[in-house]
Amino acid sequence: MVELEFFKMSASGNDFIIIDNRDGKIDKNFKDLKEFIVKICRRHHSVGADGLIFIEGSKKYDFRWRFFNADGSEAEMCGNGGRCAARFAFMKGIAKEKMVFETIAGLIKAEVEGSTIKLQLTPPVDLKLDYPIGLENKEIFINSVNTGVPHAVLLVDDIDRIPVEELGRLIRYHKAFGEKGTNVDFVQVIDKDNVKIRTYERGVEGETYACGTGSVASGIILKEKALVGSPVHMWTKGGEVLKIYTNDAVYLEGNTRIIYTGILNEEALL
């Protein structure tokens, strides 16, 4: 197997494997890309991660990325992954402190200041407020918006008592969100400046410690309802606080961590 260097990084409890693929080595050496991603993202048996990021070349911008969930599905965008990718690109000399990179969702701007990364996301689309969907034997009212990927947002009174896995799964696969489904965010407003959030992420198919695009989606919807201001602090399950700006443009700001760098052994793919 080709020698494959990777970085393991984390942002607000979301962890990612990042590989510099500007030379195309992944495509040349791994014919079944989905199988490779699923195997390397397995916890306990391999590196383990919520997602995998390939940094690739761009003719117009600093770089292009490809983002994959742990199940091998390719996603349009990931806010916390984008922050890790920006820091990686700066550390490796691929980009300067202020950069622009390509995603399926569109162009993303990022600014690096030490381990803190501020990401400007693409303009939100498909905002819908307070509409009903049927779930088994009851009807609930939800909100939704696309912040690079689709999110359904539910306001709750006590976030610690919400069955995120069970309820999140029902909404994630609901016919209202089409074949690809949606991510699902549960939010509890503490005051105008602070919100607690928990997220069920598609592709991971479970609750994660944080979700950047979900925090942005929740900030947008809560601001639209006049429940919070901008910036607003999103308190994630992982314990870190994300700062969301929703005035003229949409920004996600927070800390990143380098966990380790390594060389992948072929036994990690058994």
N, C-alpha and C positions, 0 to 999 in steps of 0.2 A: 504494500500500500504506500502511496505517496506520503511523504512527511507533511503533516498537516498541523500548522500552528493555529491555536485559537485563543481567544480571550473569554473568560467568564466574567460577566458584569451584572450588576444589580441596580435597580432604581425603584425605590419605595417598596422593596420586597419582591418585585417582579424580577426574575433572573433570566439572563439571555446568554447564548453562545454566539460570539461574533467571529466571523472568518473573513479575512481579506481575500476576495476572489477576483481581484482585478486582472489576474493573469488567466482566469478561466479554468483553474485546476480542478474545481469541483465538477464541472460539466465533463471534463476530459476523463476523470477517474471514477466517477460514480454515476452509472447509467440509470439506476433507479433512485431518483432524488428523494422521493417521498419516503422510501424505506430507510435511506441514510438519515434523514431528519428524525423520523420516529425513533430509530435506534439510538442516536446520539442524545436525544432529549429524554430518554428513559432515566428516571431516578433510580438509584441504588445499583443498577446494572451498567450505567454509562455515565457520561458527564452530568446529565440531568439539567433541564431548564424548562421555563414556560414557553420559550420560543427560540428560534435560530435566525440570525441576521447575516446575510451576505453583503459585503461592501463591494460594489462593482464600478467599473469605469463609466464616465459620462462625457460626452463631447461638448456639452454646454455648461455644465455645472460642476461643483466640486466632486460629487460622486453620485452614483445611483445605488439604492438599496433594494434588496428583496427580503421580505419578512415572512417567516413561516411559523405557524403555531406548532405546538408539540405533537399534534396529530398529523402533521405533514401538510395541512391546508395552508395555502398562501393567503395572507391578509393584505388589505389595501394599506393599512396604517396601524401603528402602535405608538402611543405617545411616550410611554416609559422606555420602550425599545429605541425610539427615535433619539431620546436624550442620551442613551448609552452609545448609540452609533455616532452621534456628534462628538462626544468626548473621545471615543476611539479614533475617529478620523483626525482629530486635532493632535492627539498623542503620537499617531503614526506619521504625521506630516502630510496627510492627504488633503487637509483643509486648514485654514487659519481660524482664529477665534470666532469670526463671523462667517457663516457658510450658508450655502443653499444646496439641498440635495433632492434628487428625484425619488418619488414613490408612486405607486399605482394611484394613490389618492390625489396626487398633484405635487407641486413644489413645496418643500418644507424649509423654513429658515431657522437657524439655530445660532445661539451665542453662548460661548464657553467662558466661564469665569471660575477657574479652579475645578472643583468637582460639581459645582452648580451649573446646570444647563437650563437656559430659557429657550423654549421652542415655540415658534409661531406656526400654528396649524393652518390648514386650508379653511376657507370660509365654511361655516356650517350650512347644511342644506336639509330640506325635508322636515322642518320643525313643525310638530303637531302637539297640541296641548289637550289634556283632559278628555280622552276619548275611550269608549268602553271596548273591552274584549271579553269573550266568554272563556272561562276556565273551568272545565268539568261541570260542577253544579253551582257555580257562582259567576258573577260579572264583576270585573274590576276596572277602574279608570287609570289610564297610564298616560305618559308623555313620551315623545320620541324625537330624536334628531340624529343626523349623520354628521359626525365630526372626523370624517375620514373613513370610519366604519360605523355601522348603525348601532344605536343604543336606545333601549327603552328605559325610562326612569320612573321609579315609583317613590312617592313620598310616604314615609312611615313615622309612627309616633315613638316606637322603641326599637331601634335597629338591632339591638342585641338579641331580641326575641324572634327575629324574622327567620324563617326556614329558607335561607338563601339557596341552598342546593336544590331543594324540592321545588320551590316556587320559581326560582330562576330557570330551571330546566323546562318547566311548563311554558313559560313565556318565551324562552329562547327559541323553541320549536313551533310556536304558534303560527297558524296559517296566515295571520295578519302581516307577518314579516317575510313571507315568501320562502322560497326554497333554501336560501342561505341563512335565514334566521337572523337573530339579533343578539347583542350583548345586553345584559340586564343589570341596572344599577339601582340600589336601594339607598335612599338618603334621608337623614334626619337633620333638620335645621336646628342648630343650637342658638345662634343669633345671626345678625346681619353679616358677620364676618367669619363665621365658623360653621362647618357642616361635617357630620359623620357620614361615611360612605362605605358600602360593601358591594362587591361586583361579582356576578356570575359571567365568566368569559367563554364565549363560543371558541372552539378550537382547543382550548384547555379542557372544556366541558366540566367546569367546576368553579368554585370560588377561588379567587386569587387574592394576594395580599394588597394589591392595588391595581388600578387601571387608569392610565393617563388620559386616554380619549374619553373614558367614562366619567372621569372627574371633570373634564371640560364640558361634556354633554350635560352633566348635572348642573354645573355652574351656569351654563347658558339658560337652561330651563328655569332654574330658580331665580335668576336675574329677570327673566321675562315675566315671571309671576310676582316680581317685586318683593321677594323674600330675602334676597341677599344683595350685597353691593359688589363692586369690583375694585381691587382683587378680593377674592374669597379664599379662605383656607379650608382645604379638604383633608379631613383626618381619616387616614386609611386604616384598614385592618392591620397592616404591617407596622403601624405606629408612626410612620413618617407623615409629614404634612406637605401637601402639594399646594402651590399658590396658582390660582386660576384668574386670568384677566379676560374680561369679556366686554370691553368698551368698543373701540373702533376696530380692533383686530383681536384675534383669540390667541392667548398665550398660555403655555403650561411651563411652570418653573419648579425645579426641585433638585435634590441631590442625587448623585450617582456614586457607585462604588466599583472599584476593580477588585474582583474576588481573587482571581489567579490567572496566569497564562500557562499554556502547556502545549505538548505535542500529542496528538491523538494516536493511541495505540490501536492496532487492528482488532484486538480483543474487545474493545469498546463497542464494536459493531457486530459481535456474535449474538 
